[in-house]
């Protein structure tokens, strides 16, 4: 009984925090959808973008003044009859909590029309905010 009281007092006196896994996320996205994806990352996903760079593709060696015509796709009709120009892809590097990445594949497809892809790897563990920690503790104790 004394050991239980000692442990309880020690836990009350300490500054315990909950940690959450942080993921390194790399997102390949066409330039035309860059704003929507960045907004989703910094707003909904609660994290800052670390780096943004142009992705290497087959057309990187071409002069920037050269425009490549892509004939219209007969399957998809577009009311815009302008010549289509190949846009470069961008790669977004970010640290994002794993809990906010659940269902991200669906969100990314919705934001980009299925033209973007991503991968993620465990980076580290970060301190959870007080509000999130309280919600997790409440859920673990059986409350919602």
LINGIVEN-V172658 format. One record per helix or strand of 2 or more residues. SS is the DSSP state (2 for helix, 1 for strand). FROM is the first residue (numbers start at 1). TO is the last residue. If there is no record, write none. Layout:
<<SS	FROM	TO> <SS	FROM	TO>>
This chain:
<<2	2	13> <1	19	30> <2	31	43> <1	49	54> <1	89	97> <2	98	101> <2	104	112> <1	117	127> <2	130	140>>
